[in-house]
Amino acid sequence: MISTLWHRDMLRLRRERSRWLGVVLQPLMFWFLIGSGLANNFHLEGTDQTYLQFFFPGVLIMVLLFTSIFGTIALIEDRQSGFLQGVLTAPGSRTSLVLGKIAGVSSIAFIQSILFLLITPWTGYAMAAVNWWLIAASIVMTCVYMTAICFVMAWVLRTTQAYHALMSVLLIPLWILSGAMFPANDGVLGIVMQFNPMTYSVNVLRSGLEGQTTDIFGVVVLLGLCVVTVMFAAMVSRKQGGRAA
């Protein structure tokens, strides 16, 4: 079941070419317009980093987040079309269903993030210093736990409207408070950012782009998030949320 669901998502990606423009081009425009607009008002103490450079890792996390959201919303559409009920009655465990969906969406997110990373030479980062292995690892782990979280949301919600509403009030604010748009501070927002899982994705990715020593603590946190969220998604998938209303 895992390979079948993964292959289905790959076929969907090949057929729906508009997704390439929506998920890659939109964040690219967002990075350039917002980054250019705030460039003159940004100063990070102890560094000569521009806002476009600072903002780049956060926008890459946005690519992964949007791909996870759009990839898992298909669960609601599959439920409404009856495809999900067919999958649930087929041989195979619910855990296989979760892993197959995570594998498919994560593969799509990884491909689209690689496309976005092609502009790295123009972002101000020194290409020779970039730790590509750390970047690849952070992208994969972020894809996994984000997709698992979105899977749970799509599994328990009945309509795409409810899914988009929850995304707007939960996932987008979490992205904003991850250090993607502004550095952490010592106030209430700083405390919120410390407990925000996306903060560690942004930090590890930024460490890789800057060629710093591997952020061991951040990597461990991301690994823990992957394990916990996948287990939680597998547990939730055993509930009746996947059945038609």
Stockholm file with secondary structure:
# STOCKHOLM 1.0

chainA/1-245         MISTLWHRDMLRLRRERSRWLGVVLQPLMFWFLIGSGLANNFHLEGTDQTYLQFFFPGVLIMVLLFTSIFGTIALIEDRQSGFLQGVLTAPGSRTSLVLGKIAGVSSIAFIQSILFLLITPWTGYAMAAVNWWLIAASIVMTCVYMTAICFVMAWVLRTTQAYHALMSVLLIPLWILSGAMFPANDGVLGIVMQFNPMTYSVNVLRSGLEGQTTDIFGVVVLLGLCVVTVMFAAMVSRKQGGRAA
#=GR chainA/1-245 SS CHHHHHHHHHHHHHHCTHHHIIIIIHHHHHHHHHHHHTGGGCCCTTCCCCHHHHHHHHHHHHHHHHHHHHHHTHHHHHHHHTHHHHHHHSSSCHHHHHHHHHHHHHHHHHHHHHHHHTTGGGTTCCGGGCCHHHHHHHHHHHHHHHHHHHHHHHHHCCSHHHHHHHIIIIIHHHHIIIIISSCCCSSHHHHHHHTCHHHHHHHHHHHHHHTCSCCHHHHHHHHHHHHHHHHHHHHHHTSGGGSCC
#=GC SS_cons         CHHHHHHHHHHHHHHCTHHHIIIIIHHHHHHHHHHHHTGGGCCCTTCCCCHHHHHHHHHHHHHHHHHHHHHHTHHHHHHHHTHHHHHHHSSSCHHHHHHHHHHHHHHHHHHHHHHHHTTGGGTTCCGGGCCHHHHHHHHHHHHHHHHHHHHHHHHHCCSHHHHHHHIIIIIHHHHIIIIISSCCCSSHHHHHHHTCHHHHHHHHHHHHHHTCSCCHHHHHHHHHHHHHHHHHHHHHHTSGGGSCC
//
